Amino acid sequence: MNNYIIFGPPGSGKGTLSNLISAKLKIPHISLGEILRKRATKKDSLSKQISQVIESGNLLPDELVNKILAKRFELKDVKKGFIIDGYPRHVGQVDFLLGLTEIDRVVVLKIPEEDIISRLKGRRICPKCGAEYHITAIPPKVKGICDKCGTKLIKRSDENKIKHRLEVYHKETEPVIKYLKKKGIQIKFVPGGWDLKTENEKIIDKSIN
């Protein structure tokens, strides 16, 4: 099976690498952050709760996140493999995930913190379809406009909480990697923040081989 988890601090390139691996291996990319951001656009009390937590840079309650993830794993496309990013965010979520499925490998992106801050400040997102861009690394064909649906791009609402999000990652998520290693799951460290034009295949190969 090709069941992967990808970890890395905010802005390290998790979504980009996940999409590349997804295309290479023909397995779905499950981005919990994207699922939650789409859910936050609905007009109800739950969407308001999700929006408030995302904007604060904190983590959503396990009960809510686990329920959303379990529903995603009911779909048939995960049977041949998947790559998930944005989950598990802390040790308490690991056993829930392992109760849903087996994990073959964990990929961890490593990148200097000063590079992370620079990358995050340049990120843009489509509020309609959720597509993500970067003003220099992954620019849209037309400045400020989504390639997929033509909607005007915006900054992510949580980008003003960059330092706080990094603190949450170090405190809550890094221990997950150690915990998964204790469970006997292979951990693969690869560099983050690579040059998309020249290093795609090299980074993919390092991640899956």
C-alpha positions in Angstrom: 0.0 0.0 0.0 1.0 3.6 -0.4 -0.4 5.2 2.7 1.5 8.3 3.6 1.4 11.1 6.2 3.3 14.3 5.4 4.5 16.6 8.2 6.2 20.0 8.2 5.8 23.4 9.7 3.4 25.9 8.1 4.8 27.1 4.8 7.2 24.2 4.3 5.6 23.0 1.1 3.4 20.1 2.5 0.5 20.8 0.1 2.7 21.2 -2.9 4.7 18.0 -2.3 1.5 16.1 -1.4 -0.1 17.1 -4.8 3.1 16.0 -6.6 3.1 12.6 -4.9 -0.6 12.2 -5.5 -0.2 12.8 -9.2 2.9 10.5 -9.4 1.3 7.5 -7.5 -2.3 8.2 -8.6 -3.5 8.3 -5.0 -5.8 11.0 -3.4 -4.3 13.9 -1.4 -6.3 14.4 1.7 -5.6 17.9 3.1 -7.5 18.4 6.3 -6.8 22.1 6.2 -8.5 22.4 2.8 -11.4 20.3 3.9 -11.9 22.5 7.0 -11.5 25.8 5.0 -14.2 24.6 2.5 -16.5 23.6 5.4 -15.9 27.0 6.9 -17.5 28.7 3.9 -21.0 27.2 4.7 -23.4 29.5 6.5 -24.0 27.7 9.8 -22.9 27.6 13.5 -20.2 24.9 12.8 -18.7 26.9 9.9 -18.4 29.9 12.3 -16.7 27.8 14.9 -14.2 26.4 12.4 -13.5 29.9 11.0 -12.8 31.4 14.4 -10.3 28.6 15.3 -8.5 28.8 12.0 -8.1 32.5 12.3 -6.7 32.2 15.8 -4.0 29.7 14.6 -5.1 27.1 17.2 -6.3 23.6 16.8 -9.9 22.4 16.5 -11.4 20.0 19.0 -10.5 16.3 18.4 -14.1 15.2 18.3 -14.9 17.5 15.4 -11.7 16.9 13.4 -11.9 13.1 13.9 -15.5 13.0 12.7 -14.7 15.0 9.6 -11.7 12.8 8.8 -13.6 9.5 9.4 -16.2 10.7 6.9 -13.5 11.3 4.3 -12.1 7.8 4.8 -15.5 6.3 4.0 -14.9 7.2 0.3 -13.6 4.4 -2.0 -10.7 6.3 -3.5 -8.5 5.8 -0.4 -8.5 2.0 -0.8 -5.4 2.0 -3.0 -3.5 4.5 -1.0 -3.5 8.2 0.0 -1.3 11.0 1.2 -2.6 13.0 4.1 -1.4 16.4 5.5 -2.7 18.5 8.3 -3.4 15.4 10.5 -2.6 14.1 13.1 -1.8 17.4 14.7 -1.0 16.0 18.1 -0.3 12.6 19.8 -3.9 12.2 20.9 -5.0 11.9 17.3 -2.5 9.2 16.2 -4.4 6.2 17.6 -7.6 7.4 16.1 -6.0 7.6 12.7 -4.3 4.1 13.1 -7.8 2.8 14.0 -9.1 4.0 10.6 -6.2 2.8 8.4 -2.6 1.6 8.3 0.3 4.0 7.6 3.3 2.9 5.6 5.5 6.0 5.8 5.8 9.4 7.3 7.5 12.2 5.3 8.8 15.2 7.2 9.8 18.4 5.5 12.7 20.4 7.1 13.1 24.1 6.4 14.7 27.0 8.3 12.2 29.1 10.2 13.2 32.4 8.5 12.5 30.8 5.1 9.0 29.7 6.4 8.1 33.2 7.4 9.1 34.6 4.0 7.2 31.8 2.2 4.0 32.3 4.2 3.9 36.1 3.6 3.7 35.4 -0.1 0.9 32.8 -0.1 -2.4 33.4 -1.7 -5.6 31.3 -1.8 -8.7 31.1 -3.8 -11.8 31.6 -1.6 -14.0 29.7 -4.0 -12.2 26.5 -5.0 -9.4 26.5 -2.3 -6.5 26.4 -4.8 -3.2 27.8 -3.3 -0.5 29.9 -4.9 2.6 31.9 -4.0 3.4 35.3 -5.5 6.9 34.1 -6.6 7.1 30.3 -6.2 3.7 29.3 -7.7 2.2 32.4 -9.3 -1.1 32.3 -11.1 -1.1 32.9 -14.8 -2.9 36.2 -14.3 -1.7 38.1 -11.3 -4.2 37.9 -8.4 -6.6 35.6 -10.3 -7.2 31.8 -9.7 -6.2 29.7 -12.7 -8.9 27.2 -12.0 -12.1 29.3 -11.5 -11.1 32.9 -12.2 -11.9 34.1 -8.7 -9.8 36.9 -7.1 -7.1 35.5 -4.8 -6.8 36.5 -1.2 -4.3 36.1 1.7 -5.2 33.3 4.0 -6.9 34.6 7.1 -4.4 32.9 9.5 -1.2 34.3 8.0 -1.1 37.1 10.5 -0.6 34.4 13.2 2.6 32.9 11.6 4.8 32.9 14.7 1.9 31.5 16.8 1.3 28.7 14.3 5.0 27.8 14.3 4.9 27.6 18.1 1.8 25.3 18.0 3.6 23.1 15.4 6.7 22.7 17.6 4.7 22.1 20.8 1.9 19.9 19.5 2.9 18.3 16.2 6.6 17.5 16.4 6.0 15.0 19.2 3.6 13.1 16.9 6.6 12.2 14.6 8.5 10.7 17.6 5.3 8.8 18.6 4.8 7.4 15.1 8.4 6.2 15.0 7.9 4.4 18.3 4.9 2.7 16.6 7.4 1.2 14.1 6.4 3.5 11.1 9.2 4.6 8.7 10.1 8.3 9.0 11.7 10.0 6.0 13.2 13.5 6.3 13.3 15.6 3.1 14.2 19.3 2.5 11.3 21.8 2.2 11.2 25.0 0.3 12.8 23.5 -2.9 12.8 25.0 -6.3 9.6 23.9 -8.0 11.0 24.2 -11.5 14.2 22.1 -11.1 13.8 19.8 -8.1 10.3 18.3 -8.3 11.3 14.7 -9.3 14.3 14.6 -6.9 12.1 15.5 -3.9 9.4 13.1 -5.0 11.9 10.3 -5.3 13.4 11.1 -1.9 9.9 11.0 -0.4 8.6 7.7 -1.8 11.7 5.6 -2.3 
